[in-house]
C-alpha cells in the first residue's frame, strides 16, 4: 500500500530550483567566512544550514524525477464504462442468509 501523499508525477521538479538556490546561498556564506566579512561562527552555521537544506530539496527533486522516469514510455490507460462493469461484476452471487 502506498503510504505517501499524492504527487502529480508530470509536474516540473521545482524542488531542484530550491536546491540550487540553497547551494548558492551556502557558497555565498562560505565565501563570506573565508573573506572574514562576518564572524566565522555565524557564517559557518548558516552555511551548514544551507547545505542541509540543499541536500533535502535535492532529494525531494530526485524523488519527483524518479517517479516521472518510471512512467516514461507508458501511455495513460483508458477504459470504457461497459468494460469497467464487466471487470467489477460479482463473480459469484451472494448466498441468502441462513436464519437460525
Protein Blocks (a to p, Z undefined) as FASTA:
>chain_A
ZZbdcddfkbccfklmmmmmmmmmmmmmmmmmmnomacfklmmmmmmmmmmmmmmmmmmm
mmmmmmmmmmgoiacddddfklmmmmmpcfbacdddddZZ
